[in-house]
């Protein structure tokens, strides 16, 4: 795990997400 399947561009790694 690490990449979020969210429609965000560019995809933000879970480590950088709140």
Phi and psi in radians as a Rosetta constraint file:
Dihedral C 1 N 2 CA 2 C 2 CIRCULARHARMONIC 2.844 0.35
Dihedral N 2 CA 2 C 2 N 3 CIRCULARHARMONIC -0.744 0.35
Dihedral C 2 N 3 CA 3 C 3 CIRCULARHARMONIC -1.646 0.35
Dihedral N 3 CA 3 C 3 N 4 CIRCULARHARMONIC 2.375 0.35
Dihedral C 3 N 4 CA 4 C 4 CIRCULARHARMONIC -1.606 0.35
Dihedral N 4 CA 4 C 4 N 5 CIRCULARHARMONIC 2.290 0.35
Dihedral C 4 N 5 CA 5 C 5 CIRCULARHARMONIC -1.284 0.35
Dihedral N 5 CA 5 C 5 N 6 CIRCULARHARMONIC 0.314 0.35
Dihedral C 5 N 6 CA 6 C 6 CIRCULARHARMONIC -1.242 0.35
Dihedral N 6 CA 6 C 6 N 7 CIRCULARHARMONIC 2.718 0.35
Dihedral C 6 N 7 CA 7 C 7 CIRCULARHARMONIC -1.298 0.35
Dihedral N 7 CA 7 C 7 N 8 CIRCULARHARMONIC 0.352 0.35
Dihedral C 7 N 8 CA 8 C 8 CIRCULARHARMONIC -1.322 0.35
Dihedral N 8 CA 8 C 8 N 9 CIRCULARHARMONIC 2.405 0.35
Dihedral C 8 N 9 CA 9 C 9 CIRCULARHARMONIC -2.222 0.35
Dihedral N 9 CA 9 C 9 N 10 CIRCULARHARMONIC 2.094 0.35
Dihedral C 9 N 10 CA 10 C 10 CIRCULARHARMONIC -1.333 0.35
Dihedral N 10 CA 10 C 10 N 11 CIRCULARHARMONIC 2.751 0.35
Dihedral C 10 N 11 CA 11 C 11 CIRCULARHARMONIC -1.072 0.35
Dihedral N 11 CA 11 C 11 N 12 CIRCULARHARMONIC 2.321 0.35
Dihedral C 11 N 12 CA 12 C 12 CIRCULARHARMONIC -1.710 0.35
Dihedral N 12 CA 12 C 12 N 13 CIRCULARHARMONIC 2.201 0.35
Dihedral C 12 N 13 CA 13 C 13 CIRCULARHARMONIC -0.994 0.35
Dihedral N 13 CA 13 C 13 N 14 CIRCULARHARMONIC 2.558 0.35
Dihedral C 13 N 14 CA 14 C 14 CIRCULARHARMONIC -1.060 0.35
Dihedral N 14 CA 14 C 14 N 15 CIRCULARHARMONIC -0.448 0.35
Dihedral C 14 N 15 CA 15 C 15 CIRCULARHARMONIC -1.192 0.35
Dihedral N 15 CA 15 C 15 N 16 CIRCULARHARMONIC -0.421 0.35
Dihedral C 15 N 16 CA 16 C 16 CIRCULARHARMONIC -1.731 0.35
Dihedral N 16 CA 16 C 16 N 17 CIRCULARHARMONIC -0.130 0.35
Dihedral C 16 N 17 CA 17 C 17 CIRCULARHARMONIC -1.476 0.35
Dihedral N 17 CA 17 C 17 N 18 CIRCULARHARMONIC 2.620 0.35
